[in-house]
Amino acid sequence: MQSAARALILSAALMLSTVPAPASSVPAETSPTQRTLTVSGVGITHAQADTTRVIFMLMSVPKPASIPQQLGNTLQQLTLGQQAALQTLPPTREALRPLLEVLERESVGAGTLAFESPAGYPNFGNLLNTAKLSVDVQPGRERRERVISAVAEAARTGGFQVNQSLAYNRLNDCLPLEKRARVEALAKARARALELASVTGVRLGRVLGVKETGEARNGLCGSTPFPNMLNGIYGSGDDVEWRTVLEVTYELK
């Protein structure tokens, strides 16, 4: 009886919550009198990215200009950033030609360089004096830093300012990563269950249920679109990480 009570208490104590929405789940089928043990295992695997997307936000250097008459009465209500945006236009493709040539030499192929001007920030529209450049390059810290340095130099020469730059890694196929992480997570969950069963003097039975969640970290997988804005998951390394969490429920004997 004491062993059964300890097992029931352990079962309740080991119920763990998991990260983002489950990728798959096999519900545990138990009866009111059945003793169970639920444990979690985490598997983490890495692989070098296939490509890295480097994103630059380029801003025109504000120049003195007359403010449209219709905005004269409301100018004092605008922020300094909004006032500056009113006084200059966003960089054009032609104005950025030397910079684009630098990126074209580094890109992985035709069509991997994108230009957006003005950059699509909500609530600012065409008033924002910023353009966004995105280019896909071969992964590697040295190459990435060389591209960022070359763009910064070309921007200074052309009278523009690099407001922000970020790099996103992409792995074309994350399925092998996911499979390895799942095997690792299951092995860790079972090892933990065996250890706890031994401590409480019970034996593990069959698997009654499995709940799985998984996500890519430090990068993106497959056709997942890159974020439109400069936020989300990105990293300074060259790898994409896959993390799987398995919550496994065992029968106790």
Residue, then its C-alpha position, 0 to 999 in steps of 0.5 A: m500500500q505504501s508503495a502504491a501511495r508513493a507511486l500515485i504521488l510521484s505520478a502527480a508530481l511529475m506531470l510537466s507542462t510543455v512548450p508550444a502547441p503539440a505536434s502530435s499526441v497519443p492520449a494515455e488510456t488509464s483506468p481509475t485504479q491504474r498506477t501510472l508514471t509520467v515523465s518528460g525527456v528533451g532532445i536537442t539536435h543541430a545542423q548547419a544552415d543551408t542559407t543565411r538571410v541578412i536583412f538591412m534597414l537603410m535610412s536616408v540622412p535627413k536634409p532640411a526641407s520645407i514642410p507641406q503647408q497642410l501639416g504645418n499646424t500639426l507638426q509640433q505634435l509629431t515626434l522627432g523621428q516622424q518630422a525627420a521622415l517628412q523631410t526626406l524620401p526613402p532610399t531608391r534602388e538607383a541611389l543604392r546601386p553601389l550597395l546593391e552591387v556589393l550584395e549581388r556579388e555575395s548572394v547565393g543566386a539570382g532572385t535572392l536579393a529583395f528591395e523594399s522602399p519604403a520599408g513597411y512599418p505599420n502607421f508610417g506608410n510612405l512617410l518613413n525614410t527607410a528602405k529594407l534590403s534582404v539578401d541570401v548568402q552562404p552560411g558562415r560567420e566570416r562571410r556574414e560579417r564581411v557582407i555586413s561590413a561591406v554594406a556599412e561602408a557602401a552606405r556611408t559612402g552613399g550618404f545613408q545610414v544602416n539603421q539595423s541588420l540581422a541574420y536569419n538561418r534557414l535549413n531546407d529539411c529539418l526532418p532528420l533533425e526532428k527524428r534525431a531529437r525525438v529518439e534522444a528525448l524518448a531515451k531520456a524520458r525512459a531513463r528518467a522513468l526507470e530511475l524513478a521506478s527503481v527508487t519507489g520500488v515499482r516496475l515500468g509497464r507498457v507506454l500508455g500515452v505520448k505527447e510531443t512538441g517540437e520547434a526550430r530555434n536559432g533559425l527556420c525550417g523548410s518553406t517557413p517564411f522569413p519574418n517581415m519585420l526585424n524580430g522573431i527567431y534569429g541567431s549569430g551562429d551558423d546552425v539551426e537547432w531543433r528541440t523536441v519535448l516528449e511527455v511519456t506516460y508509463e504503466l506501473k506494475 
